Amino acid sequence: MELPDSLEPQPVDERRRTLLALAALAVLQRDDATPLEHQWAREVYDLCMALGEERETNH
């Protein structure tokens, strides 16, 4: 089963990674966010930070 082109993994450039991290931080700051939203935001933020560290060590 092939995914449509729009859902294929794309490389995450620095700008996208930063925007994802900021969006995740915004969710983490919300008092009305659900536990699931907080979990998602934490996972996205951690992934963004790991990608940034990996990028720095590879360059």
MOPAC internal coordinates of N, CA, C and O (Angstrom, degrees):
PM7 1SCF
backbone

  N    0.0000 0     0.00 0     0.00 0    0    0    0
  C    1.4545 1     0.00 0     0.00 0    1    0    0
  C    1.5295 1   108.80 1     0.00 0    2    1    0
  O    1.2310 1   120.56 1   -59.76 1    3    2    1
  N    1.3130 1   116.53 1   120.24 1    3    2    1
  C    1.4566 1   121.12 1  -179.29 1    5    3    2
  C    1.5222 1   110.35 1   -96.60 1    6    5    3
  O    1.2310 1   121.70 1   -35.79 1    7    6    5
  N    1.3057 1   114.35 1   144.21 1    7    6    5
  C    1.4536 1   119.76 1   176.84 1    9    7    6
  C    1.5205 1   109.70 1   -82.73 1   10    9    7
  O    1.2310 1   120.35 1   -31.58 1   11   10    9
  N    1.3125 1   116.94 1   148.42 1   11   10    9
  C    1.4664 1   118.77 1   173.38 1   13   11   10
  C    1.5311 1   109.47 1   -60.95 1   14   13   11
  O    1.2310 1   120.71 1   -25.21 1   15   14   13
  N    1.3147 1   116.26 1   154.79 1   15   14   13
  C    1.4655 1   120.92 1  -178.36 1   17   15   14
  C    1.5237 1   112.86 1   -51.64 1   18   17   15
  O    1.2310 1   120.35 1   141.82 1   19   18   17
  N    1.3250 1   116.94 1   -38.18 1   19   18   17
  C    1.4585 1   119.87 1  -175.35 1   21   19   18
  C    1.5262 1   112.39 1   -68.61 1   22   21   19
  O    1.2310 1   119.67 1   161.72 1   23   22   21
  N    1.3305 1   118.23 1   -18.28 1   23   22   21
  C    1.4575 1   120.60 1  -179.12 1   25   23   22
  C    1.5275 1   113.31 1  -103.22 1   26   25   23
  O    1.2310 1   120.34 1   179.80 1   27   26   25
  N    1.3196 1   116.96 1    -0.20 1   27   26   25
  C    1.4548 1   119.21 1   178.69 1   29   27   26
  C    1.5223 1   109.29 1   -68.70 1   30   29   27
  O    1.2310 1   120.37 1   -35.42 1   31   30   29
  N    1.3265 1   116.90 1   144.58 1   31   30   29
  C    1.4674 1   119.50 1   179.81 1   33   31   30
  C    1.5252 1   111.16 1   -57.95 1   34   33   31
  O    1.2310 1   121.34 1   -43.22 1   35   34   33
  N    1.2917 1   115.04 1   136.78 1   35   34   33
  C    1.4558 1   121.65 1   178.50 1   37   35   34
  C    1.5222 1   108.64 1  -117.21 1   38   37   35
  O    1.2310 1   120.21 1   -33.27 1   39   38   37
  N    1.3222 1   117.20 1   146.73 1   39   38   37
  C    1.4596 1   118.04 1   175.89 1   41   39   38
  C    1.5299 1   109.71 1   -62.87 1   42   41   39
  O    1.2310 1   120.99 1   -37.46 1   43   42   41
  N    1.2954 1   115.71 1   142.54 1   43   42   41
  C    1.4628 1   120.07 1  -179.24 1   45   43   42
  C    1.5205 1   108.07 1   -98.01 1   46   45   43
  O    1.2310 1   121.18 1   -69.20 1   47   46   45
  N    1.3175 1   115.35 1   110.80 1   47   46   45
  C    1.4529 1   118.43 1   178.22 1   49   47   46
  C    1.5304 1   109.45 1   -81.46 1   50   49   47
  O    1.2310 1   120.88 1    -7.21 1   51   50   49
  N    1.3027 1   115.92 1   172.79 1   51   50   49
  C    1.4652 1   121.48 1  -175.72 1   53   51   50
  C    1.5255 1   111.77 1   -58.86 1   54   53   51
  O    1.2310 1   120.25 1   139.41 1   55   54   53
  N    1.3143 1   117.13 1   -40.59 1   55   54   53
  C    1.4678 1   120.78 1  -178.58 1   57   55   54
  C    1.5210 1   110.90 1   -64.72 1   58   57   55
  O    1.2310 1   120.33 1   133.35 1   59   58   57
  N    1.3195 1   116.97 1   -46.65 1   59   58   57
  C    1.4643 1   120.41 1   179.70 1   61   59   58
  C    1.5222 1   111.24 1   -64.29 1   62   61   59
  O    1.2310 1   120.81 1   138.99 1   63   62   61
  N    1.3196 1   116.06 1   -41.01 1   63   62   61
  C    1.4605 1   119.89 1   179.96 1   65   63   62
  C    1.5286 1   110.20 1   -62.60 1   66   65   63
  O    1.2310 1   120.64 1   137.94 1   67   66   65
  N    1.3211 1   116.39 1   -42.06 1   67   66   65
  C    1.4565 1   120.58 1   179.22 1   69   67   66
  C    1.5200 1   110.99 1   -64.92 1   70   69   67
  O    1.2310 1   120.14 1   136.76 1   71   70   69
  N    1.3245 1   117.34 1   -43.24 1   71   70   69
  C    1.4627 1   120.48 1   179.30 1   73   71   70
  C    1.5249 1   111.69 1   -64.17 1   74   73   71
  O    1.2310 1   120.30 1   139.28 1   75   74   73
  N    1.3289 1   117.04 1   -40.72 1   75   74   73
  C    1.4648 1   120.33 1   176.78 1   77   75   74
  C    1.5241 1   111.21 1   -62.88 1   78   77   75
  O    1.2310 1   120.58 1   137.17 1   79   78   77
  N    1.3239 1   116.50 1   -42.83 1   79   78   77
  C    1.4628 1   120.46 1   179.41 1   81   79   78
  C    1.5262 1   110.77 1   -63.54 1   82   81   79
  O    1.2310 1   120.24 1   138.20 1   83   82   81
  N    1.3212 1   117.14 1   -41.80 1   83   82   81
  C    1.4685 1   120.54 1   178.77 1   85   83   82
  C    1.5267 1   111.73 1   -65.84 1   86   85   83
  O    1.2310 1   120.37 1   140.46 1   87   86   85
  N    1.3233 1   116.89 1   -39.54 1   87   86   85
  C    1.4656 1   120.20 1   177.13 1   89   87   86
  C    1.5216 1   110.37 1   -63.64 1   90   89   87
  O    1.2310 1   120.52 1   138.14 1   91   90   89
  N    1.3205 1   116.61 1   -41.86 1   91   90   89
  C    1.4621 1   120.32 1   178.61 1   93   91   90
  C    1.5261 1   110.61 1   -64.07 1   94   93   91
  O    1.2310 1   120.24 1   137.52 1   95   94   93
  N    1.3223 1   117.15 1   -42.48 1   95   94   93
  C    1.4646 1   120.03 1   177.80 1   97   95   94
  C    1.5237 1   111.70 1   -62.02 1   98   97   95
  O    1.2310 1   120.41 1   142.07 1   99   98   97
  N    1.3167 1   116.82 1   -37.93 1   99   98   97
  C    1.4633 1   120.35 1   178.30 1  101   99   98
  C    1.5239 1   110.67 1   -61.89 1  102  101   99
  O    1.2310 1   120.26 1   138.56 1  103  102  101
  N    1.3140 1   117.11 1   -41.44 1  103  102  101
  C    1.4678 1   120.66 1   178.03 1  105  103  102
  C    1.5275 1   109.76 1   -65.64 1  106  105  103
  O    1.2310 1   120.17 1   137.41 1  107  106  105
  N    1.3235 1   117.28 1   -42.59 1  107  106  105
  C    1.4671 1   120.45 1  -179.82 1  109  107  106
  C    1.5269 1   112.03 1   -62.67 1  110  109  107
  O    1.2310 1   119.94 1   152.65 1  111  110  109
  N    1.3240 1   117.72 1   -27.35 1  111  110  109
  C    1.4619 1   121.60 1  -179.59 1  113  111  110
  C    1.5298 1   113.33 1   -82.14 1  114  113  111
  O    1.2310 1   120.59 1   164.49 1  115  114  113
  N    1.3277 1   116.48 1   -15.51 1  115  114  113
  C    1.4665 1   120.12 1  -177.63 1  117  115  114
  C    1.5239 1   110.97 1   -73.82 1  118  117  115
  O    1.2310 1   120.82 1   -49.96 1  119  118  117
  N    1.3233 1   116.04 1   130.04 1  119  118  117
  C    1.4648 1   120.76 1   176.76 1  121  119  118
  C    1.5234 1   111.87 1   -74.27 1  122  121  119
  O    1.2310 1   120.31 1   154.42 1  123  122  121
  N    1.3302 1   117.01 1   -25.58 1  123  122  121
  C    1.4654 1   120.14 1  -176.37 1  125  123  122
  C    1.5297 1   113.33 1   -95.69 1  126  125  123
  O    1.2310 1   119.97 1  -171.96 1  127  126  125
  N    1.3240 1   117.65 1     8.04 1  127  126  125
  C    1.4685 1   120.42 1   178.70 1  129  127  126
  C    1.5268 1   109.46 1   -71.79 1  130  129  127
  O    1.2310 1   121.15 1   -36.87 1  131  130  129
  N    1.3135 1   115.41 1   143.13 1  131  130  129
  C    1.4633 1   120.65 1   179.29 1  133  131  130
  C    1.5328 1   109.69 1   -76.62 1  134  133  131
  O    1.2310 1   120.32 1   -17.08 1  135  134  133
  N    1.3237 1   117.00 1   162.92 1  135  134  133
  C    1.4698 1   119.17 1   176.09 1  137  135  134
  C    1.5319 1   112.30 1   -57.24 1  138  137  135
  O    1.2310 1   120.17 1   143.19 1  139  138  137
  N    1.3212 1   117.28 1   -36.81 1  139  138  137
  C    1.4611 1   120.14 1   178.74 1  141  139  138
  C    1.5305 1   110.99 1   -66.21 1  142  141  139
  O    1.2310 1   120.62 1   139.62 1  143  142  141
  N    1.3288 1   116.41 1   -40.38 1  143  142  141
  C    1.4668 1   119.88 1   176.81 1  145  143  142
  C    1.5293 1   110.94 1   -63.61 1  146  145  143
  O    1.2310 1   120.58 1   139.23 1  147  146  145
  N    1.3273 1   116.50 1   -40.77 1  147  146  145
  C    1.4646 1   120.14 1   177.36 1  149  147  146
  C    1.5237 1   110.88 1   -63.82 1  150  149  147
  O    1.2310 1   120.27 1   138.74 1  151  150  149
  N    1.3274 1   117.09 1   -41.26 1  151  150  149
  C    1.4644 1   121.05 1   179.16 1  153  151  150
  C    1.5284 1   109.98 1   -62.80 1  154  153  151
  O    1.2310 1   120.80 1   133.47 1  155  154  153
  N    1.3347 1   116.08 1   -46.53 1  155  154  153
  C    1.4637 1   120.46 1   178.53 1  157  155  154
  C    1.5234 1   110.45 1   -59.08 1  158  157  155
  O    1.2310 1   120.97 1   132.88 1  159  158  157
  N    1.3249 1   115.76 1   -47.12 1  159  158  157
  C    1.4586 1   120.33 1  -177.28 1  161  159  158
  C    1.5247 1   111.19 1   -62.89 1  162  161  159
  O    1.2310 1   120.08 1   138.67 1  163  162  161
  N    1.3138 1   117.46 1   -41.33 1  163  162  161
  C    1.4633 1   120.80 1   179.30 1  165  163  162
  C    1.5297 1   110.61 1   -63.91 1  166  165  163
  O    1.2310 1   120.59 1   137.13 1  167  166  165
  N    1.3325 1   116.48 1   -42.87 1  167  166  165
  C    1.4655 1   120.48 1   179.75 1  169  167  166
  C    1.5286 1   111.32 1   -65.29 1  170  169  167
  O    1.2310 1   120.48 1   137.55 1  171  170  169
  N    1.3235 1   116.68 1   -42.45 1  171  170  169
  C    1.4680 1   120.51 1   178.67 1  173  171  170
  C    1.5263 1   110.07 1   -64.94 1  174  173  171
  O    1.2310 1   120.40 1   135.04 1  175  174  173
  N    1.3198 1   116.85 1   -44.96 1  175  174  173
  C    1.4655 1   120.44 1   179.94 1  177  175  174
  C    1.5278 1   110.88 1   -61.25 1  178  177  175
  O    1.2310 1   120.47 1   132.76 1  179  178  177
  N    1.3279 1   116.71 1   -47.24 1  179  178  177
  C    1.4674 1   120.39 1   179.48 1  181  179  178
  C    1.5286 1   111.37 1   -60.74 1  182  181  179
  O    1.2310 1   120.41 1   139.43 1  183  182  181
  N    1.3270 1   116.82 1   -40.57 1  183  182  181
  C    1.4619 1   120.70 1   178.37 1  185  183  182
  C    1.5303 1   110.85 1   -64.12 1  186  185  183
  O    1.2310 1   120.53 1   136.34 1  187  186  185
  N    1.3139 1   116.59 1   -43.66 1  187  186  185
  C    1.4683 1   120.20 1   178.61 1  189  187  186
  C    1.5215 1   111.18 1   -60.76 1  190  189  187
  O    1.2310 1   120.45 1   137.91 1  191  190  189
  N    1.3223 1   116.74 1   -42.09 1  191  190  189
  C    1.4602 1   120.05 1   179.59 1  193  191  190
  C    1.5318 1   110.53 1   -66.39 1  194  193  191
  O    1.2310 1   120.32 1   139.76 1  195  194  193
  N    1.3148 1   116.99 1   -40.24 1  195  194  193
  C    1.4681 1   120.51 1   178.62 1  197  195  194
  C    1.5272 1   110.70 1   -64.65 1  198  197  195
  O    1.2310 1   120.25 1   139.08 1  199  198  197
  N    1.3267 1   117.13 1   -40.92 1  199  198  197
  C    1.4638 1   120.29 1   177.79 1  201  199  198
  C    1.5238 1   111.12 1   -63.75 1  202  201  199
  O    1.2310 1   120.48 1   141.13 1  203  202  201
  N    1.3166 1   116.68 1   -38.87 1  203  202  201
  C    1.4572 1   120.59 1   178.34 1  205  203  202
  C    1.5144 1   112.08 1   -65.45 1  206  205  203
  O    1.2310 1   120.54 1   137.77 1  207  206  205
  N    1.3378 1   116.57 1   -42.23 1  207  206  205
  C    1.4627 1   120.30 1   178.73 1  209  207  206
  C    1.5219 1   110.71 1   -66.22 1  210  209  207
  O    1.2310 1   120.55 1   139.25 1  211  210  209
  N    1.3352 1   116.56 1   -40.75 1  211  210  209
  C    1.4634 1   120.93 1   178.85 1  213  211  210
  C    1.5201 1   110.08 1   -62.36 1  214  213  211
  O    1.2310 1   121.03 1   138.03 1  215  214  213
  N    1.3142 1   115.64 1   -41.97 1  215  214  213
  C    1.4659 1   120.38 1  -179.60 1  217  215  214
  C    1.5254 1   110.65 1   -63.38 1  218  217  215
  O    1.2310 1   120.41 1   138.72 1  219  218  217
  N    1.3373 1   116.82 1   -41.28 1  219  218  217
  C    1.4640 1   120.60 1  -179.61 1  221  219  218
  C    1.5211 1   111.60 1   -65.97 1  222  221  219
  O    1.2310 1   119.84 1   141.37 1  223  222  221
  N    1.3216 1   117.90 1   -38.63 1  223  222  221
  C    1.4659 1   120.21 1  -178.30 1  225  223  222
  C    1.5233 1   111.81 1   -75.05 1  226  225  223
  O    1.2310 1   119.99 1   155.65 1  227  226  225
  N    1.3305 1   117.63 1   -24.35 1  227  226  225
  C    1.4660 1   121.13 1   179.91 1  229  227  226
  C    1.5216 1   112.80 1   -85.04 1  230  229  227
  O    1.2310 1   119.87 1   167.74 1  231  230  229
  N    1.3259 1   117.85 1   -12.26 1  231  230  229
  C    1.4731 1   119.90 1  -178.90 1  233  231  230
  C    1.4850 1   111.39 1  -108.06 1  234  233  231
  O    1.2310 1   120.10 1   180.00 1  235  234  233

